[in-house]
Amino acid sequence: MADRILLVEDEEKLAALLRDYLLQEGFEVAVLNRGDQVEEWVRTHPTDLVLLDLMLPGKSGLDVCKSLRAETDVSIIIVTARVDEIDRLLGLELGADDYICKPFSPREVVARIKAVLRRVHRGDTPQESGLVLDDNGYKATLSGRDLALTAVEFELLKLLMSHPGRIYTREQLMDAMYRDQRIVSDRTVDSHVKKIRKKMASVMPDREIVHSVYGVGYKYEW
């Protein structure tokens, strides 16, 4: 069955261009031009990925993203002409899987969509990757070897692994690591990630599993 894409874009020419490219790649495509139509559509139509513009009539793309993420695990790629750092961070904090800035080539959009859906279909579960977490004992093993993570390191890695490929900001990781809401610096997250990587490297020295995303945070990708 073809993957089903919901394209939410109010620029008619751009929407038509993207729709044609996606159809040529074998996707099923539906097009909406208002933000306040999206949630009802996703509730009533099977949808694998939402390609979501930020500047929409009816309801902003960021508000739509927040609502969708509260109700569903549908993949979301935000498309926008707004390149401000705060917009990029906010989109990722609300749960977007990727972020594309205009202008772009339709081929780039298709490639990004395929990359996100590939992660979903591949099902990068811990067991399949050889990295296994045991919640009861706060224990992580890589290729059968205990990584000897601290409780804080375990919680950080657990969040990253919950959605392979999704980028988590340092703030999101801090919230997972320190549930008592203590005040810690961004550097604390970087330090814990460095320690996790070192422990993983002792088992797999030629493989990077926790990836840095410059200016944003980290992601897990096998």
CORJOMO-V933681 format. One record per pair of residues at least 24 apart in sequence whose C-alpha atoms are under 6 Angstrom apart, sorted by the first residue. I is the first residue (numbers start at 1). J is the second residue. D is the distance in whole Angstrom. If there is no record, write none. Layout:
# CORJOMO-V933681
i->{I I}
j->{J J}
d->{D D}
This chain:
# CORJOMO-V933681
i->{2 3 4 4 4 4 5 5 5 6 6 6 7 7 8 8 8 8 9 9 34 35 48 49 49 49 50 51 52 52 53 53 53 54 66 97 147 152 160 160 161 164 164 165 165 165 166 167 167 168 168 169 169 170}
j->{27 27 28 29 47 48 29 49 50 30 31 50 31 51 32 33 52 53 33 53 58 59 74 74 75 76 76 77 78 79 78 79 80 80 94 166 199 177 219 220 220 220 221 219 220 221 219 218 219 217 218 216 217 217}
d->{5 5 5 6 5 5 5 5 6 5 6 5 5 5 5 6 5 6 5 5 6 4 6 6 5 6 5 5 5 6 6 5 5 5 5 5 6 5 6 5 6 5 5 6 6 5 6 6 5 6 5 6 4 5}
